[in-house]
Amino acid sequence: MLKIFRTGKLNLDLLQETVENMVSKHGKVSLFLSDGIMLPPWHVLRKFPIEQVFVTRILTSHQFLRVLMEMNSTACYICMNSKVMDDWKLPTVYSIYDVLRIRAISNHCDIAMNVVGDYSPIFSMATNKHDPAYGNIGEVA
């Protein structure tokens, strides 16, 4: 399942709950964090052995796309700062969205993507959701 949603700021309780559910279901999870997303060390990762949660810092759109295509995990949680996405080129955002959908459907990956911050026109264009007040963007079963 692919679930994409936007929040004004990072909800650490939601992140922890989702990561815990993914670890219990799949045994491991990939956690992707963009620039502008900071996790307090005492919160989310303290409960898990290092081999269960793989943390990757997203530096560029191309690096993120490559890592998504090469990852071997069946679950991932993505925290993306909306301002970071607005600097990416539209074809790359389309490609990222397509890879997420393909991984969710073909590989049966559980993927949760939290777009954190203000309305992101570039991501709205890629997902066909143009309402600045969107919360849940969508789910792909």
Phi and psi in radians as a Rosetta constraint file:
Dihedral C 1 N 2 CA 2 C 2 CIRCULARHARMONIC -1.935 0.35
Dihedral N 2 CA 2 C 2 N 3 CIRCULARHARMONIC 2.122 0.35
Dihedral C 2 N 3 CA 3 C 3 CIRCULARHARMONIC -2.188 0.35
Dihedral N 3 CA 3 C 3 N 4 CIRCULARHARMONIC 2.151 0.35
Dihedral C 3 N 4 CA 4 C 4 CIRCULARHARMONIC -2.106 0.35
Dihedral N 4 CA 4 C 4 N 5 CIRCULARHARMONIC 2.272 0.35
Dihedral C 4 N 5 CA 5 C 5 CIRCULARHARMONIC -2.570 0.35
Dihedral N 5 CA 5 C 5 N 6 CIRCULARHARMONIC 2.791 0.35
Dihedral C 5 N 6 CA 6 C 6 CIRCULARHARMONIC -2.063 0.35
Dihedral N 6 CA 6 C 6 N 7 CIRCULARHARMONIC 2.421 0.35
Dihedral C 6 N 7 CA 7 C 7 CIRCULARHARMONIC -2.281 0.35
Dihedral N 7 CA 7 C 7 N 8 CIRCULARHARMONIC 2.626 0.35
Dihedral C 7 N 8 CA 8 C 8 CIRCULARHARMONIC -1.113 0.35
Dihedral N 8 CA 8 C 8 N 9 CIRCULARHARMONIC -0.659 0.35
Dihedral C 8 N 9 CA 9 C 9 CIRCULARHARMONIC -2.459 0.35
Dihedral N 9 CA 9 C 9 N 10 CIRCULARHARMONIC 2.900 0.35
Dihedral C 9 N 10 CA 10 C 10 CIRCULARHARMONIC -1.176 0.35
Dihedral N 10 CA 10 C 10 N 11 CIRCULARHARMONIC 2.202 0.35
Dihedral C 10 N 11 CA 11 C 11 CIRCULARHARMONIC -1.699 0.35
Dihedral N 11 CA 11 C 11 N 12 CIRCULARHARMONIC 1.729 0.35
Dihedral C 11 N 12 CA 12 C 12 CIRCULARHARMONIC -1.147 0.35
Dihedral N 12 CA 12 C 12 N 13 CIRCULARHARMONIC -0.594 0.35
Dihedral C 12 N 13 CA 13 C 13 CIRCULARHARMONIC -1.152 0.35
Dihedral N 13 CA 13 C 13 N 14 CIRCULARHARMONIC -0.737 0.35
Dihedral C 13 N 14 CA 14 C 14 CIRCULARHARMONIC -1.127 0.35
Dihedral N 14 CA 14 C 14 N 15 CIRCULARHARMONIC -0.742 0.35
Dihedral C 14 N 15 CA 15 C 15 CIRCULARHARMONIC -1.054 0.35
Dihedral N 15 CA 15 C 15 N 16 CIRCULARHARMONIC -0.830 0.35
Dihedral C 15 N 16 CA 16 C 16 CIRCULARHARMONIC -1.108 0.35
Dihedral N 16 CA 16 C 16 N 17 CIRCULARHARMONIC -0.777 0.35
Dihedral C 16 N 17 CA 17 C 17 CIRCULARHARMONIC -1.079 0.35
Dihedral N 17 CA 17 C 17 N 18 CIRCULARHARMONIC -0.755 0.35
Dihedral C 17 N 18 CA 18 C 18 CIRCULARHARMONIC -1.177 0.35
Dihedral N 18 CA 18 C 18 N 19 CIRCULARHARMONIC -0.762 0.35
Dihedral C 18 N 19 CA 19 C 19 CIRCULARHARMONIC -1.096 0.35
Dihedral N 19 CA 19 C 19 N 20 CIRCULARHARMONIC -0.744 0.35
Dihedral C 19 N 20 CA 20 C 20 CIRCULARHARMONIC -1.039 0.35
Dihedral N 20 CA 20 C 20 N 21 CIRCULARHARMONIC -0.774 0.35
Dihedral C 20 N 21 CA 21 C 21 CIRCULARHARMONIC -1.105 0.35
Dihedral N 21 CA 21 C 21 N 22 CIRCULARHARMONIC -0.718 0.35
Dihedral C 21 N 22 CA 22 C 22 CIRCULARHARMONIC -1.169 0.35
Dihedral N 22 CA 22 C 22 N 23 CIRCULARHARMONIC -0.709 0.35
Dihedral C 22 N 23 CA 23 C 23 CIRCULARHARMONIC -1.144 0.35
Dihedral N 23 CA 23 C 23 N 24 CIRCULARHARMONIC -0.732 0.35
Dihedral C 23 N 24 CA 24 C 24 CIRCULARHARMONIC -1.173 0.35
Dihedral N 24 CA 24 C 24 N 25 CIRCULARHARMONIC -0.564 0.35
Dihedral C 24 N 25 CA 25 C 25 CIRCULARHARMONIC -1.430 0.35
Dihedral N 25 CA 25 C 25 N 26 CIRCULARHARMONIC -0.707 0.35
Dihedral C 25 N 26 CA 26 C 26 CIRCULARHARMONIC -1.962 0.35
Dihedral N 26 CA 26 C 26 N 27 CIRCULARHARMONIC -0.230 0.35
Dihedral C 26 N 27 CA 27 C 27 CIRCULARHARMONIC 1.551 0.35
Dihedral N 27 CA 27 C 27 N 28 CIRCULARHARMONIC -0.401 0.35
Dihedral C 27 N 28 CA 28 C 28 CIRCULARHARMONIC -2.751 0.35
Dihedral N 28 CA 28 C 28 N 29 CIRCULARHARMONIC 2.829 0.35
Dihedral C 28 N 29 CA 29 C 29 CIRCULARHARMONIC -2.588 0.35
Dihedral N 29 CA 29 C 29 N 30 CIRCULARHARMONIC 2.540 0.35
Dihedral C 29 N 30 CA 30 C 30 CIRCULARHARMONIC -1.702 0.35
Dihedral N 30 CA 30 C 30 N 31 CIRCULARHARMONIC 2.243 0.35
Dihedral C 30 N 31 CA 31 C 31 CIRCULARHARMONIC -1.978 0.35
Dihedral N 31 CA 31 C 31 N 32 CIRCULARHARMONIC 2.020 0.35
Dihedral C 31 N 32 CA 32 C 32 CIRCULARHARMONIC -1.846 0.35
Dihedral N 32 CA 32 C 32 N 33 CIRCULARHARMONIC 2.285 0.35
Dihedral C 32 N 33 CA 33 C 33 CIRCULARHARMONIC -2.219 0.35
Dihedral N 33 CA 33 C 33 N 34 CIRCULARHARMONIC 2.244 0.35
Dihedral C 33 N 34 CA 34 C 34 CIRCULARHARMONIC -1.531 0.35
Dihedral N 34 CA 34 C 34 N 35 CIRCULARHARMONIC 2.982 0.35
Dihedral C 34 N 35 CA 35 C 35 CIRCULARHARMONIC -0.995 0.35
Dihedral N 35 CA 35 C 35 N 36 CIRCULARHARMONIC 2.532 0.35
Dihedral C 35 N 36 CA 36 C 36 CIRCULARHARMONIC 1.561 0.35
Dihedral N 36 CA 36 C 36 N 37 CIRCULARHARMONIC -0.082 0.35
Dihedral C 36 N 37 CA 37 C 37 CIRCULARHARMONIC -1.918 0.35
Dihedral N 37 CA 37 C 37 N 38 CIRCULARHARMONIC 2.055 0.35
Dihedral C 37 N 38 CA 38 C 38 CIRCULARHARMONIC -2.111 0.35
Dihedral N 38 CA 38 C 38 N 39 CIRCULARHARMONIC 2.321 0.35
Dihedral C 38 N 39 CA 39 C 39 CIRCULARHARMONIC -1.897 0.35
Dihedral N 39 CA 39 C 39 N 40 CIRCULARHARMONIC 2.267 0.35
Dihedral C 39 N 40 CA 40 C 40 CIRCULARHARMONIC -1.174 0.35
Dihedral N 40 CA 40 C 40 N 41 CIRCULARHARMONIC 2.341 0.35
Dihedral C 40 N 41 CA 41 C 41 CIRCULARHARMONIC -1.100 0.35
Dihedral N 41 CA 41 C 41 N 42 CIRCULARHARMONIC -0.383 0.35
Dihedral C 41 N 42 CA 42 C 42 CIRCULARHARMONIC -1.428 0.35
Dihedral N 42 CA 42 C 42 N 43 CIRCULARHARMONIC -0.143 0.35
Dihedral C 42 N 43 CA 43 C 43 CIRCULARHARMONIC -1.694 0.35
Dihedral N 43 CA 43 C 43 N 44 CIRCULARHARMONIC -1.454 0.35
Dihedral C 43 N 44 CA 44 C 44 CIRCULARHARMONIC -1.324 0.35
Dihedral N 44 CA 44 C 44 N 45 CIRCULARHARMONIC -0.801 0.35
Dihedral C 44 N 45 CA 45 C 45 CIRCULARHARMONIC -1.564 0.35
Dihedral N 45 CA 45 C 45 N 46 CIRCULARHARMONIC -0.119 0.35
Dihedral C 45 N 46 CA 46 C 46 CIRCULARHARMONIC -1.159 0.35
Dihedral N 46 CA 46 C 46 N 47 CIRCULARHARMONIC -0.406 0.35
Dihedral C 46 N 47 CA 47 C 47 CIRCULARHARMONIC -1.482 0.35
Dihedral N 47 CA 47 C 47 N 48 CIRCULARHARMONIC -0.296 0.35
Dihedral C 47 N 48 CA 48 C 48 CIRCULARHARMONIC -1.892 0.35
Dihedral N 48 CA 48 C 48 N 49 CIRCULARHARMONIC 2.452 0.35
Dihedral C 48 N 49 CA 49 C 49 CIRCULARHARMONIC -1.114 0.35
Dihedral N 49 CA 49 C 49 N 50 CIRCULARHARMONIC 2.688 0.35
Dihedral C 49 N 50 CA 50 C 50 CIRCULARHARMONIC -1.053 0.35
Dihedral N 50 CA 50 C 50 N 51 CIRCULARHARMONIC -0.476 0.35
Dihedral C 50 N 51 CA 51 C 51 CIRCULARHARMONIC -1.427 0.35
Dihedral N 51 CA 51 C 51 N 52 CIRCULARHARMONIC -0.034 0.35
Dihedral C 51 N 52 CA 52 C 52 CIRCULARHARMONIC -1.732 0.35
Dihedral N 52 CA 52 C 52 N 53 CIRCULARHARMONIC -0.505 0.35
Dihedral C 52 N 53 CA 53 C 53 CIRCULARHARMONIC -2.175 0.35
Dihedral N 53 CA 53 C 53 N 54 CIRCULARHARMONIC 2.021 0.35
Dihedral C 53 N 54 CA 54 C 54 CIRCULARHARMONIC -1.759 0.35
Dihedral N 54 CA 54 C 54 N 55 CIRCULARHARMONIC 1.999 0.35
Dihedral C 54 N 55 CA 55 C 55 CIRCULARHARMONIC -1.702 0.35
Dihedral N 55 CA 55 C 55 N 56 CIRCULARHARMONIC 2.273 0.35
Dihedral C 55 N 56 CA 56 C 56 CIRCULARHARMONIC -2.272 0.35
Dihedral N 56 CA 56 C 56 N 57 CIRCULARHARMONIC 2.233 0.35
Dihedral C 56 N 57 CA 57 C 57 CIRCULARHARMONIC -1.480 0.35
Dihedral N 57 CA 57 C 57 N 58 CIRCULARHARMONIC 2.223 0.35
Dihedral C 57 N 58 CA 58 C 58 CIRCULARHARMONIC -1.496 0.35
Dihedral N 58 CA 58 C 58 N 59 CIRCULARHARMONIC 1.995 0.35
Dihedral C 58 N 59 CA 59 C 59 CIRCULARHARMONIC -1.712 0.35
Dihedral N 59 CA 59 C 59 N 60 CIRCULARHARMONIC -0.757 0.35
Dihedral C 59 N 60 CA 60 C 60 CIRCULARHARMONIC -2.365 0.35
Dihedral N 60 CA 60 C 60 N 61 CIRCULARHARMONIC 2.838 0.35
Dihedral C 60 N 61 CA 61 C 61 CIRCULARHARMONIC -1.147 0.35
Dihedral N 61 CA 61 C 61 N 62 CIRCULARHARMONIC -0.666 0.35
Dihedral C 61 N 62 CA 62 C 62 CIRCULARHARMONIC -1.207 0.35
Dihedral N 62 CA 62 C 62 N 63 CIRCULARHARMONIC -0.680 0.35
Dihedral C 62 N 63 CA 63 C 63 CIRCULARHARMONIC -1.113 0.35
Dihedral N 63 CA 63 C 63 N 64 CIRCULARHARMONIC -0.737 0.35
Dihedral C 63 N 64 CA 64 C 64 CIRCULARHARMONIC -1.081 0.35
Dihedral N 64 CA 64 C 64 N 65 CIRCULARHARMONIC -0.797 0.35
Dihedral C 64 N 65 CA 65 C 65 CIRCULARHARMONIC -1.059 0.35
Dihedral N 65 CA 65 C 65 N 66 CIRCULARHARMONIC -0.775 0.35
Dihedral C 65 N 66 CA 66 C 66 CIRCULARHARMONIC -1.105 0.35
Dihedral N 66 CA 66 C 66 N 67 CIRCULARHARMONIC -0.790 0.35
Dihedral C 66 N 67 CA 67 C 67 CIRCULARHARMONIC -1.126 0.35
Dihedral N 67 CA 67 C 67 N 68 CIRCULARHARMONIC -0.691 0.35
Dihedral C 67 N 68 CA 68 C 68 CIRCULARHARMONIC -1.065 0.35
Dihedral N 68 CA 68 C 68 N 69 CIRCULARHARMONIC -0.719 0.35
Dihedral C 68 N 69 CA 69 C 69 CIRCULARHARMONIC -1.258 0.35
Dihedral N 69 CA 69 C 69 N 70 CIRCULARHARMONIC -0.485 0.35
Dihedral C 69 N 70 CA 70 C 70 CIRCULARHARMONIC -1.694 0.35
Dihedral N 70 CA 70 C 70 N 71 CIRCULARHARMONIC -0.192 0.35
Dihedral C 70 N 71 CA 71 C 71 CIRCULARHARMONIC -1.133 0.35
Dihedral N 71 CA 71 C 71 N 72 CIRCULARHARMONIC 2.571 0.35
Dihedral C 71 N 72 CA 72 C 72 CIRCULARHARMONIC -1.908 0.35
Dihedral N 72 CA 72 C 72 N 73 CIRCULARHARMONIC 0.105 0.35
Dihedral C 72 N 73 CA 73 C 73 CIRCULARHARMONIC -1.421 0.35
Dihedral N 73 CA 73 C 73 N 74 CIRCULARHARMONIC 2.630 0.35
Dihedral C 73 N 74 CA 74 C 74 CIRCULARHARMONIC -1.724 0.35
Dihedral N 74 CA 74 C 74 N 75 CIRCULARHARMONIC 0.098 0.35
Dihedral C 74 N 75 CA 75 C 75 CIRCULARHARMONIC -2.528 0.35
Dihedral N 75 CA 75 C 75 N 76 CIRCULARHARMONIC 2.476 0.35
Dihedral C 75 N 76 CA 76 C 76 CIRCULARHARMONIC -2.636 0.35
Dihedral N 76 CA 76 C 76 N 77 CIRCULARHARMONIC 2.597 0.35
Dihedral C 76 N 77 CA 77 C 77 CIRCULARHARMONIC -2.112 0.35
Dihedral N 77 CA 77 C 77 N 78 CIRCULARHARMONIC 2.231 0.35
Dihedral C 77 N 78 CA 78 C 78 CIRCULARHARMONIC -2.074 0.35
Dihedral N 78 CA 78 C 78 N 79 CIRCULARHARMONIC 2.178 0.35
Dihedral C 78 N 79 CA 79 C 79 CIRCULARHARMONIC -1.943 0.35
Dihedral N 79 CA 79 C 79 N 80 CIRCULARHARMONIC 1.950 0.35
Dihedral C 79 N 80 CA 80 C 80 CIRCULARHARMONIC -2.110 0.35
Dihedral N 80 CA 80 C 80 N 81 CIRCULARHARMONIC 2.186 0.35
Dihedral C 80 N 81 CA 81 C 81 CIRCULARHARMONIC -1.282 0.35
Dihedral N 81 CA 81 C 81 N 82 CIRCULARHARMONIC 2.221 0.35
Dihedral C 81 N 82 CA 82 C 82 CIRCULARHARMONIC -1.080 0.35
Dihedral N 82 CA 82 C 82 N 83 CIRCULARHARMONIC -0.551 0.35
Dihedral C 82 N 83 CA 83 C 83 CIRCULARHARMONIC -1.188 0.35
Dihedral N 83 CA 83 C 83 N 84 CIRCULARHARMONIC -0.583 0.35
Dihedral C 83 N 84 CA 84 C 84 CIRCULARHARMONIC -1.138 0.35
Dihedral N 84 CA 84 C 84 N 85 CIRCULARHARMONIC -0.769 0.35
Dihedral C 84 N 85 CA 85 C 85 CIRCULARHARMONIC -1.123 0.35
Dihedral N 85 CA 85 C 85 N 86 CIRCULARHARMONIC -0.572 0.35
Dihedral C 85 N 86 CA 86 C 86 CIRCULARHARMONIC -1.155 0.35
Dihedral N 86 CA 86 C 86 N 87 CIRCULARHARMONIC -0.305 0.35
Dihedral C 86 N 87 CA 87 C 87 CIRCULARHARMONIC -1.515 0.35
Dihedral N 87 CA 87 C 87 N 88 CIRCULARHARMONIC -0.139 0.35
Dihedral C 87 N 88 CA 88 C 88 CIRCULARHARMONIC -1.498 0.35
Dihedral N 88 CA 88 C 88 N 89 CIRCULARHARMONIC 2.686 0.35
Dihedral C 88 N 89 CA 89 C 89 CIRCULARHARMONIC -1.346 0.35
Dihedral N 89 CA 89 C 89 N 90 CIRCULARHARMONIC 2.512 0.35
Dihedral C 89 N 90 CA 90 C 90 CIRCULARHARMONIC -1.006 0.35
Dihedral N 90 CA 90 C 90 N 91 CIRCULARHARMONIC -0.773 0.35
Dihedral C 90 N 91 CA 91 C 91 CIRCULARHARMONIC -1.038 0.35
Dihedral N 91 CA 91 C 91 N 92 CIRCULARHARMONIC -0.596 0.35
Dihedral C 91 N 92 CA 92 C 92 CIRCULARHARMONIC -1.212 0.35
Dihedral N 92 CA 92 C 92 N 93 CIRCULARHARMONIC -0.702 0.35
Dihedral C 92 N 93 CA 93 C 93 CIRCULARHARMONIC -1.127 0.35
Dihedral N 93 CA 93 C 93 N 94 CIRCULARHARMONIC -0.711 0.35
Dihedral C 93 N 94 CA 94 C 94 CIRCULARHARMONIC -1.010 0.35
Dihedral N 94 CA 94 C 94 N 95 CIRCULARHARMONIC -0.781 0.35
Dihedral C 94 N 95 CA 95 C 95 CIRCULARHARMONIC -1.096 0.35
Dihedral N 95 CA 95 C 95 N 96 CIRCULARHARMONIC -0.756 0.35
Dihedral C 95 N 96 CA 96 C 96 CIRCULARHARMONIC -1.075 0.35
Dihedral N 96 CA 96 C 96 N 97 CIRCULARHARMONIC -0.801 0.35
Dihedral C 96 N 97 CA 97 C 97 CIRCULARHARMONIC -1.080 0.35
Dihedral N 97 CA 97 C 97 N 98 CIRCULARHARMONIC -0.725 0.35
Dihedral C 97 N 98 CA 98 C 98 CIRCULARHARMONIC -1.114 0.35
Dihedral N 98 CA 98 C 98 N 99 CIRCULARHARMONIC -0.742 0.35
Dihedral C 98 N 99 CA 99 C 99 CIRCULARHARMONIC -1.107 0.35
Dihedral N 99 CA 99 C 99 N 100 CIRCULARHARMONIC -0.717 0.35
Dihedral C 99 N 100 CA 100 C 100 CIRCULARHARMONIC -1.061 0.35
Dihedral N 100 CA 100 C 100 N 101 CIRCULARHARMONIC -0.793 0.35
Dihedral C 100 N 101 CA 101 C 101 CIRCULARHARMONIC -1.111 0.35
Dihedral N 101 CA 101 C 101 N 102 CIRCULARHARMONIC -0.756 0.35
Dihedral C 101 N 102 CA 102 C 102 CIRCULARHARMONIC -1.120 0.35
Dihedral N 102 CA 102 C 102 N 103 CIRCULARHARMONIC -0.770 0.35
Dihedral C 102 N 103 CA 103 C 103 CIRCULARHARMONIC -1.102 0.35
Dihedral N 103 CA 103 C 103 N 104 CIRCULARHARMONIC -0.692 0.35
Dihedral C 103 N 104 CA 104 C 104 CIRCULARHARMONIC -1.173 0.35
Dihedral N 104 CA 104 C 104 N 105 CIRCULARHARMONIC -0.725 0.35
Dihedral C 104 N 105 CA 105 C 105 CIRCULARHARMONIC -1.473 0.35
Dihedral N 105 CA 105 C 105 N 106 CIRCULARHARMONIC -0.944 0.35
Dihedral C 105 N 106 CA 106 C 106 CIRCULARHARMONIC -1.304 0.35
Dihedral N 106 CA 106 C 106 N 107 CIRCULARHARMONIC -0.726 0.35
Dihedral C 106 N 107 CA 107 C 107 CIRCULARHARMONIC -1.689 0.35
Dihedral N 107 CA 107 C 107 N 108 CIRCULARHARMONIC 0.004 0.35
Dihedral C 107 N 108 CA 108 C 108 CIRCULARHARMONIC 0.977 0.35
Dihedral N 108 CA 108 C 108 N 109 CIRCULARHARMONIC 0.744 0.35
Dihedral C 108 N 109 CA 109 C 109 CIRCULARHARMONIC -1.506 0.35
Dihedral N 109 CA 109 C 109 N 110 CIRCULARHARMONIC 2.482 0.35
Dihedral C 109 N 110 CA 110 C 110 CIRCULARHARMONIC -1.570 0.35
Dihedral N 110 CA 110 C 110 N 111 CIRCULARHARMONIC 2.073 0.35
Dihedral C 110 N 111 CA 111 C 111 CIRCULARHARMONIC -2.254 0.35
Dihedral N 111 CA 111 C 111 N 112 CIRCULARHARMONIC 2.206 0.35
Dihedral C 111 N 112 CA 112 C 112 CIRCULARHARMONIC -2.094 0.35
Dihedral N 112 CA 112 C 112 N 113 CIRCULARHARMONIC 2.217 0.35
Dihedral C 112 N 113 CA 113 C 113 CIRCULARHARMONIC -2.141 0.35
Dihedral N 113 CA 113 C 113 N 114 CIRCULARHARMONIC 2.096 0.35
Dihedral C 113 N 114 CA 114 C 114 CIRCULARHARMONIC -1.863 0.35
Dihedral N 114 CA 114 C 114 N 115 CIRCULARHARMONIC 1.932 0.35
Dihedral C 114 N 115 CA 115 C 115 CIRCULARHARMONIC -1.503 0.35
Dihedral N 115 CA 115 C 115 N 116 CIRCULARHARMONIC 1.985 0.35
Dihedral C 115 N 116 CA 116 C 116 CIRCULARHARMONIC -1.789 0.35
Dihedral N 116 CA 116 C 116 N 117 CIRCULARHARMONIC 2.254 0.35
Dihedral C 116 N 117 CA 117 C 117 CIRCULARHARMONIC 2.074 0.35
Dihedral N 117 CA 117 C 117 N 118 CIRCULARHARMONIC -2.696 0.35
Dihedral C 117 N 118 CA 118 C 118 CIRCULARHARMONIC -1.271 0.35
Dihedral N 118 CA 118 C 118 N 119 CIRCULARHARMONIC 2.977 0.35
Dihedral C 118 N 119 CA 119 C 119 CIRCULARHARMONIC -0.912 0.35
Dihedral N 119 CA 119 C 119 N 120 CIRCULARHARMONIC 2.347 0.35
Dihedral C 119 N 120 CA 120 C 120 CIRCULARHARMONIC -1.998 0.35
Dihedral N 120 CA 120 C 120 N 121 CIRCULARHARMONIC 1.762 0.35
Dihedral C 120 N 121 CA 121 C 121 CIRCULARHARMONIC -1.062 0.35
Dihedral N 121 CA 121 C 121 N 122 CIRCULARHARMONIC -0.635 0.35
Dihedral C 121 N 122 CA 122 C 122 CIRCULARHARMONIC -1.134 0.35
Dihedral N 122 CA 122 C 122 N 123 CIRCULARHARMONIC -0.720 0.35
Dihedral C 122 N 123 CA 123 C 123 CIRCULARHARMONIC -1.276 0.35
Dihedral N 123 CA 123 C 123 N 124 CIRCULARHARMONIC -0.611 0.35
Dihedral C 123 N 124 CA 124 C 124 CIRCULARHARMONIC -1.084 0.35
Dihedral N 124 CA 124 C 124 N 125 CIRCULARHARMONIC -0.663 0.35
Dihedral C 124 N 125 CA 125 C 125 CIRCULARHARMONIC -1.140 0.35
Dihedral N 125 CA 125 C 125 N 126 CIRCULARHARMONIC -0.705 0.35
Dihedral C 125 N 126 CA 126 C 126 CIRCULARHARMONIC -1.210 0.35
Dihedral N 126 CA 126 C 126 N 127 CIRCULARHARMONIC -0.568 0.35
Dihedral C 126 N 127 CA 127 C 127 CIRCULARHARMONIC -1.742 0.35
Dihedral N 127 CA 127 C 127 N 128 CIRCULARHARMONIC -0.034 0.35
Dihedral C 127 N 128 CA 128 C 128 CIRCULARHARMONIC 1.167 0.35
Dihedral N 128 CA 128 C 128 N 129 CIRCULARHARMONIC 0.433 0.35
Dihedral C 128 N 129 CA 129 C 129 CIRCULARHARMONIC -1.984 0.35
Dihedral N 129 CA 129 C 129 N 130 CIRCULARHARMONIC 1.924 0.35
Dihedral C 129 N 130 CA 130 C 130 CIRCULARHARMONIC -1.890 0.35
Dihedral N 130 CA 130 C 130 N 131 CIRCULARHARMONIC 0.121 0.35
Dihedral C 130 N 131 CA 131 C 131 CIRCULARHARMONIC -1.533 0.35
Dihedral N 131 CA 131 C 131 N 132 CIRCULARHARMONIC 2.112 0.35
Dihedral C 131 N 132 CA 132 C 132 CIRCULARHARMONIC -1.065 0.35
Dihedral N 132 CA 132 C 132 N 133 CIRCULARHARMONIC -0.279 0.35
Dihedral C 132 N 133 CA 133 C 133 CIRCULARHARMONIC -1.694 0.35
Dihedral N 133 CA 133 C 133 N 134 CIRCULARHARMONIC 0.292 0.35
Dihedral C 133 N 134 CA 134 C 134 CIRCULARHARMONIC -1.086 0.35
Dihedral N 134 CA 134 C 134 N 135 CIRCULARHARMONIC 2.550 0.35
Dihedral C 134 N 135 CA 135 C 135 CIRCULARHARMONIC -1.989 0.35
Dihedral N 135 CA 135 C 135 N 136 CIRCULARHARMONIC -1.515 0.35
Dihedral C 135 N 136 CA 136 C 136 CIRCULARHARMONIC -1.310 0.35
Dihedral N 136 CA 136 C 136 N 137 CIRCULARHARMONIC 2.148 0.35
Dihedral C 136 N 137 CA 137 C 137 CIRCULARHARMONIC -1.422 0.35
Dihedral N 137 CA 137 C 137 N 138 CIRCULARHARMONIC -0.717 0.35
Dihedral C 137 N 138 CA 138 C 138 CIRCULARHARMONIC 2.926 0.35
Dihedral N 138 CA 138 C 138 N 139 CIRCULARHARMONIC 2.931 0.35
Dihedral C 138 N 139 CA 139 C 139 CIRCULARHARMONIC -2.324 0.35
Dihedral N 139 CA 139 C 139 N 140 CIRCULARHARMONIC 2.444 0.35
Dihedral C 139 N 140 CA 140 C 140 CIRCULARHARMONIC -2.042 0.35
Dihedral N 140 CA 140 C 140 N 141 CIRCULARHARMONIC 2.065 0.35
